[in-house]
């Protein structure tokens, strides 16, 4: 497994301190984020999942703890939209350039609006997908927000 991906290159280019952590990805896991947290031996609240949604038909990246769900109503409000829905997996792959299970907020094909769940900012460090299945990056949540130019908001269901 390569530890150099568009996501890790984007973090390095932003001069952000991060570490890379590989784990055994289980494509049959009920929850990819929870499986990653278990494999890493981490609290699921610190292992964030990257989801792709459409708000008023436009792509939005949303970052939330792996043990939580997104409120579509709150997500839409966070970006001054009216309605939100999850993006279909094939569309998410086309928009981001990453495979589902490996989508990162960093290094996507083209920048999209990004929202990070505000409670994630309270941790000393968090893990996010590093741009391929079975690869996580560990960094400060403020760096996640800053590099992805994310809006911090309460988007939990």
N, C-alpha and C positions, 0 to 999 in steps of 0.2 A: 504494500500500500504506500502510495506516495504521500508524503507529508507536506508537499507543496501543491497548493490549489489556488484558484483565483481568490478565494477567501483569505488564505494565509498571505498571499502576495499583497492583497489590499491592506491587511493589517500591518505588514512590514513596511509598506510604502507610507502608511500613516504614522510610522514611528511609535507604534503602540507596543507595550510589553505584553507578551502572551506566551503561553506554553501550549504544545500540541499533545493530545492524548488519544491514542488509538484504543479501540475496544472491539469485542466481537459483536458485530451488528447482526441482529436477528430479524430478517425480513418478515417473519410470521408473528412478531410480537404484537400484542393488542395495542400497545402504546409505545412508539419508538422512543419518545422522550423518557418515559419511565424505565424502559429497558436500558437506555443509556445511563441513567442515574444509578440503576442497580449495578450495571457492569463497572461503573467508575467508583462505586461505593460512596456515592454522594447523596445528600439530601435532595429530593426532587425539586424543591423550591429553588435550588441553586443551578439546576440544569434546565436551561431555557429552551423552548422549542420555537422554531421559526415557521410561521404559517403565512400562506399567501391568500389574500382575500380581494374581493372587488368592492369598492365603495363607489356608489353611483357609476358603476361600470368601469372604474379606473383601478389598476393594480395598487395594492397596499400590502406592505410587509408588516406583520405583527409578531412581536416577541413576547412570550408569556412563560411563566414557570411550567415545567412539564406536567405537573400534577393539577393544572387548572384548565378551565375552558374559557373561551372568548365570548363576551356578550357582543353580538353583532350590532345592537343598538348603541352601546357605548363606543364601539370601534368607529362607527359612522360619525358619531358626535365628536370624537377626538380629532377628526380631520374635517370637521364642518360639512359632513355629508348627510344625506337623508337615509340611505339604506346600504346595508352591507351583506355580503354572502361569501362563503368560502369559494376559493377558486378551484376549478377542476384540476386534478393532478397533472394531466398532460399540458394544460395551459400554464400551470405553475412552472413546469419544467421548461417550457418554451420561453416564458418571460424571464426566468432567472438564469437559465443555462446550467442548472443543477438538477440532479435526479431527486425525486421525492425520497425523503429519508436522509438526504444529504444537502438540503437547502440551507444556505447561510445568508444572513443579512449583508454580508460583506462580499464584494466581488461579483455581484450580480451583473448580468449582461448590460443592463442600463439601470440607473438609479430610480427607485420608486419611493413614494412617501412611506415612511416607517414609523411605527408606534411601538414603544416599549412599555410594558406594564410597570407602573411607577413603583410598586412594591419590590420589584427586582433590584431597584437602585439601593436598597437598604443593605445588601450583602457586601462583604469585603471583596468577594470574587464570584464569578458565575462561569458556567460552561455553556457554549453554544456550538452548533454544528460548524465544522471547519471546512465544509465544501464538498464532502463526500461521505458516503455511508460508513459508519464506524470510526469517524474522526471528529473529535471535539477540540475546541480551543478554550483555554481558561484565561480570563482577563477581568479587569475591573468593570463593574457594570456602567460606570460613568464613561469609560472608553467605548463600550458598546453603543451607548447613546450618542456620543460625540462623533465616532467614525461613521455610524450609519445615519447621522443627522436626524435621529429619531425624536419624536415628540413623546414625552413621558405623560401617561394618562392612566386612569383606572379603567381597564377594559375587561375586567374579569366578570364572568357570569355569576 
